Amino acid sequence: MTISSRQNVWFKRIREAIHDHDDEIVIEGPKAVADAVAAGWVPIKTFGRGVDFTAGLFDALAETKSPQNVIGLFHRPQSSLDQIFARDSSVVVALDGVQDPGNVGTIVRLAAAFDANGIVLLPGCADPYSPKAIRSSAGAILSVPVVSASVEDLLMRGWPIVAADARGEAGDPPARRAVLAFGSEGSGLSPALADGARTIAIRMSPRIESLNVATSAAILLARSYELRA
């Protein structure tokens, strides 16, 4: 039977997952859902527009302006710091207070493109499993381990931390066994992380003062990948 009531338990459950993305998350679109299944994700349930929900009710759930006719409800993936630091032939990305979900999703995509181990989210970051961040990752969230941790937990791993900073020294980013840290565009790294980090500058024209955090991540991750390729 096609669901037509906002009081339906599935409608409420999906809406809660879209809003909170805590234990359960939503992936929208037939290709995105199919890619998640192909990557080994097992859906709790999938829903079709006009099949499981009436068109109007489905459109009320969909996050995109043009609904893509399929919504998948999944358990939120769980990763660990041990998993992210298990491989010392690449780098780990740490995000410190990066609040824009579009930037977080884009950096997840960059981590996949340049073979980073995974991403450590420090306090104050946007959730990479929010609908906007998932869309910005263009499917990369399916293959990139992401874990939330404290600065203390990150520092205890003992890997050198390198951060992009216009006032830092000129030089290349590390190719492996290091953490590339990126802070918020407004305030940079938190003091606790900055105290333990070495800073490097991205060489660029003096006509501009700084770069978007995702752009900085793209430049440093690409260079790091080149150095270990």
C-alpha positions as CSV (number, residue, x, y, z in Angstrom):
1,M,0.0,0.0,0.0
2,T,1.3,3.4,-0.9
3,I,2.0,5.6,2.1
4,S,0.1,8.9,2.1
5,S,0.1,10.0,5.7
6,R,2.8,12.1,7.5
7,Q,1.9,10.2,10.6
8,N,3.3,7.0,9.1
9,V,6.2,5.5,11.1
10,W,8.4,5.2,8.0
11,F,7.8,8.8,7.0
12,K,8.7,10.0,10.6
13,R,11.8,7.7,10.7
14,I,13.1,9.0,7.4
15,R,12.5,12.6,8.3
16,E,14.3,12.1,11.6
17,A,17.3,10.5,9.9
18,I,17.4,13.4,7.4
19,H,17.4,15.9,10.3
20,D,19.5,14.2,12.9
21,H,21.6,11.6,10.8
22,D,22.6,10.0,14.1
23,D,22.1,6.2,14.1
24,E,20.5,6.2,10.7
25,I,21.2,8.2,7.5
26,V,19.4,8.8,4.2
27,I,20.9,8.5,0.7
28,E,18.9,10.0,-2.1
29,G,18.8,9.0,-5.8
30,P,18.8,5.6,-7.6
31,K,22.5,5.8,-8.5
32,A,23.6,6.9,-5.1
33,V,21.6,4.1,-3.4
34,A,22.8,1.5,-5.9
35,D,26.4,2.6,-5.4
36,A,26.0,2.3,-1.6
37,V,24.7,-1.2,-2.0
38,A,27.5,-2.1,-4.4
39,A,30.0,-0.8,-1.8
40,G,28.6,-3.2,0.8
41,W,26.1,-1.1,2.6
42,V,22.9,-2.9,3.5
43,P,19.8,-0.7,3.3
44,I,17.3,-0.9,6.1
45,K,14.7,-0.1,3.5
46,T,14.4,1.7,0.1
47,F,11.4,3.8,-0.9
48,G,10.2,4.8,-4.3
49,R,8.3,7.9,-5.3
50,G,4.7,7.0,-6.2
51,V,5.3,3.4,-5.1
52,D,6.0,3.4,-1.4
53,F,5.1,7.0,-0.8
54,T,2.7,9.2,-2.8
55,A,4.5,11.7,-5.0
56,G,3.5,14.6,-2.7
57,L,4.7,12.9,0.4
58,F,8.0,11.7,-1.2
59,D,8.6,15.3,-2.4
60,A,8.1,16.5,1.1
61,L,11.0,14.3,2.2
62,A,13.4,14.8,-0.7
63,E,16.3,17.2,0.0
64,T,17.0,17.9,-3.7
65,K,15.0,20.4,-5.7
66,S,14.3,17.8,-8.4
67,P,13.4,14.5,-6.5
68,Q,15.3,11.5,-7.8
69,N,12.5,9.0,-7.1
70,V,14.4,6.8,-4.7
71,I,15.4,7.2,-1.0
72,G,17.5,4.7,0.9
73,L,17.5,4.4,4.7
74,F,20.9,3.0,6.0
75,H,22.6,2.5,9.3
76,R,25.2,5.1,9.9
77,P,28.7,3.6,9.3
78,Q,31.1,3.2,12.2
79,S,34.9,3.6,11.9
80,S,37.7,3.8,14.4
81,L,40.9,5.7,14.8
82,D,42.8,2.3,14.7
83,Q,41.3,1.7,11.2
84,I,42.3,5.2,10.0
85,F,45.8,4.9,11.3
86,A,46.4,1.3,10.3
87,R,48.2,2.2,7.1
88,D,51.4,4.3,7.2
89,S,51.9,4.5,3.5
90,S,49.5,7.6,3.1
91,V,48.2,10.5,5.2
92,V,45.3,11.2,7.5
93,V,43.1,14.3,7.1
94,A,42.0,16.1,10.3
95,L,39.3,18.7,10.1
96,D,39.2,21.2,13.0
97,G,36.0,23.2,13.3
98,V,35.1,23.1,9.6
99,Q,31.4,24.0,9.9
100,D,30.2,24.0,6.3
101,P,28.8,20.6,5.3
102,G,29.6,21.4,1.6
103,N,33.3,21.8,2.5
104,V,33.3,18.7,4.6
105,G,31.7,16.6,1.8
106,T,34.1,18.0,-0.7
107,I,37.1,17.1,1.4
108,V,35.8,13.6,1.9
109,R,35.7,13.4,-1.9
110,L,39.3,14.7,-2.1
111,A,40.4,12.2,0.5
112,A,39.1,9.4,-1.8
113,A,40.6,11.0,-4.9
114,F,44.1,11.3,-3.4
115,D,44.1,8.0,-1.4
116,A,44.1,9.4,2.1
117,N,43.6,6.9,4.9
118,G,40.5,8.6,6.2
119,I,39.2,11.7,8.0
120,V,39.3,12.6,11.7
121,L,36.6,15.1,12.6
122,L,37.6,17.2,15.6
123,P,35.1,19.2,17.6
124,G,33.0,21.8,15.8
125,C,32.9,20.1,12.4
126,A,29.8,19.6,10.3
127,D,28.6,16.0,10.0
128,P,29.8,14.3,6.8
129,Y,26.7,12.1,6.9
130,S,24.2,15.1,6.6
131,P,22.4,15.1,3.3
132,K,24.3,18.1,1.9
133,A,27.7,16.7,2.9
134,I,26.8,13.3,1.3
135,R,25.8,15.0,-1.9
136,S,29.0,17.1,-1.9
137,S,31.1,14.0,-1.5
138,A,29.7,12.7,-4.8
139,G,29.6,9.1,-3.4
140,A,33.0,9.2,-1.8
141,I,31.5,8.9,1.7
142,L,30.9,5.3,0.7
143,S,34.6,4.4,0.8
144,V,36.3,6.9,3.1
145,P,36.5,6.1,6.8
146,V,35.4,9.0,9.0
147,V,35.6,9.2,12.8
148,S,35.0,11.8,15.4
149,A,37.8,12.3,18.0
150,S,39.2,14.8,20.4
151,V,42.4,16.7,19.8
152,E,44.0,14.7,22.6
153,D,43.1,11.4,20.9
154,L,44.6,12.6,17.7
155,L,47.9,13.8,19.3
156,M,48.2,10.5,21.2
157,R,48.7,8.7,17.8
158,G,52.1,10.3,17.6
159,W,52.0,11.1,13.9
160,P,53.5,14.5,12.8
161,I,50.8,17.1,12.2
162,V,51.1,19.6,9.3
163,A,48.7,22.4,8.7
164,A,48.1,24.9,5.9
165,D,48.8,28.4,7.0
166,A,49.7,31.5,4.9
167,R,52.3,32.4,7.6
168,G,53.9,29.0,7.5
169,E,57.2,28.0,5.9
170,A,57.4,27.2,2.2
171,G,57.6,23.5,1.5
172,D,55.9,20.3,0.4
173,P,53.3,18.5,2.4
174,P,54.3,15.1,3.8
175,A,53.7,12.1,1.5
176,R,52.9,9.5,4.2
177,R,52.6,8.8,7.9
178,A,51.4,12.3,8.8
179,V,48.3,14.2,9.5
180,L,47.2,17.0,7.2
181,A,45.1,19.4,9.4
182,F,42.7,22.0,8.1
183,G,40.9,24.5,10.4
184,S,38.0,26.8,9.9
185,E,38.4,29.7,7.5
186,G,37.5,32.2,10.2
187,S,39.7,31.1,13.2
188,G,42.0,28.5,11.8
189,L,43.2,25.6,14.0
190,S,42.2,25.4,17.6
191,P,45.1,26.4,20.0
192,A,45.5,22.8,21.3
193,L,46.1,21.5,17.8
194,A,48.1,24.5,16.5
195,D,50.6,24.0,19.3
196,G,51.5,20.6,18.1
197,A,51.5,21.3,14.4
198,R,54.0,22.4,11.8
199,T,52.6,24.9,9.4
200,I,53.3,25.1,5.6
201,A,52.3,27.9,3.2
202,I,50.7,27.4,-0.2
203,R,52.6,29.5,-2.6
204,M,50.3,31.9,-4.5
205,S,49.9,35.4,-5.8
206,P,49.8,38.3,-3.2
207,R,46.6,39.5,-4.9
208,I,44.7,37.1,-2.6
209,E,45.1,36.6,1.1
210,S,43.8,33.1,1.6
211,L,42.0,30.1,0.0
212,N,38.8,28.3,0.8
213,V,39.5,25.3,3.1
214,A,38.4,22.8,0.5
215,T,40.7,24.4,-2.1
216,S,43.6,24.3,0.3
217,A,42.9,20.6,0.9
218,A,42.8,19.9,-2.8
219,I,46.2,21.5,-3.4
220,L,48.0,19.8,-0.4
221,L,46.4,16.4,-0.9
222,A,47.2,16.4,-4.6
223,R,50.8,17.3,-3.9
224,S,51.1,14.7,-1.2
225,Y,49.7,12.1,-3.6
226,E,52.2,13.1,-6.3
227,L,55.1,12.7,-3.8
228,R,54.3,9.2,-2.9
229,A,53.1,8.0,-6.4
